[in-house]
Amino acid sequence: MPRIFYSAFLNDKKHITMKTTIEISNYPLNADYIPPIQDFIDRINAHANIKVKVNATSTHIVGEIDEVMPIIQQEIKTSFEKYGKMIFVMKVLNGALDI
């Protein structure tokens, strides 16, 4: 049976925070696909306050949803600008998985 994670809580500032886990895959539409993927991973890893784990088919990112989503948006946009057409596939979970 799958485990359900409920991670919304109040922090010291009385602000509701929510952890998220995002799985993202990048499929550049060109023959030289490794450099754009590696560049995206390197840029994601450069951000503080998020946890990143890379495996053979995707990258997992864990952090506060209000921090993670703008980072992903920024880095996807940068990839589009630098490398042209590519596909990103994301799965978003409410909760922090132990990655």
C-alpha positions in Angstrom: 0.0 0.0 0.0 1.4 3.4 -0.9 2.4 5.8 1.9 0.8 9.2 2.0 2.8 12.2 3.0 1.1 15.3 4.5 3.7 18.0 4.9 1.8 21.3 5.2 2.6 22.9 8.6 3.1 26.2 10.3 6.6 27.4 10.7 8.0 30.1 13.1 6.6 32.9 11.0 3.0 31.5 11.1 3.3 30.9 7.3 2.1 27.7 5.8 4.9 25.8 4.2 4.6 22.7 2.0 7.3 20.3 0.9 7.2 18.9 -2.6 9.1 16.2 -4.5 9.4 16.7 -8.2 10.6 14.1 -10.7 11.7 15.8 -14.0 13.0 14.3 -17.2 14.6 16.3 -20.1 14.5 15.2 -23.7 16.4 17.6 -26.0 15.3 17.3 -29.6 18.8 17.1 -31.2 21.5 14.5 -31.7 23.9 15.9 -29.1 21.5 15.5 -26.2 23.9 15.0 -23.2 25.3 18.6 -22.9 21.8 20.2 -22.5 20.7 17.6 -20.0 24.0 18.0 -17.9 23.8 21.8 -18.1 20.2 21.7 -16.7 21.2 19.3 -13.9 24.3 21.5 -13.0 22.1 24.7 -12.9 19.5 23.0 -10.7 22.3 21.7 -8.3 23.6 25.3 -8.0 20.5 26.4 -6.0 20.5 26.3 -2.2 17.7 25.0 -0.1 16.7 22.1 -2.4 17.8 18.5 -2.5 18.6 17.0 -5.9 19.2 13.4 -6.8 20.0 12.3 -10.4 19.4 8.8 -11.7 19.6 7.3 -15.2 16.2 8.5 -16.4 15.2 11.5 -14.3 16.2 14.0 -11.7 14.4 14.3 -8.3 14.1 17.6 -6.5 12.9 18.1 -3.0 12.2 21.3 -1.2 9.6 24.0 -0.3 7.1 24.2 -3.2 7.3 28.0 -3.2 11.1 27.8 -3.7 11.3 24.8 -6.0 8.7 25.8 -8.7 10.3 29.2 -9.6 13.7 27.5 -9.8 12.3 24.9 -12.2 10.5 27.5 -14.2 13.7 29.6 -14.5 15.9 26.7 -15.5 13.5 25.3 -18.0 13.3 28.8 -19.6 17.1 29.0 -19.7 17.3 25.6 -21.4 14.8 26.7 -24.0 16.7 29.9 -24.7 20.1 28.1 -24.9 19.2 24.9 -26.6 16.0 25.4 -28.5 13.3 22.7 -28.6 13.2 20.1 -25.9 10.7 18.3 -23.9 10.4 18.3 -20.1 8.2 15.8 -18.3 7.4 16.4 -14.6 5.7 14.6 -11.8 4.8 16.6 -8.7 4.1 15.1 -5.3 2.8 16.8 -2.2 5.4 15.8 0.3 9.1 15.2 0.7 10.3 11.8 -0.3 13.5 10.5 1.2 15.7 10.6 -1.9 
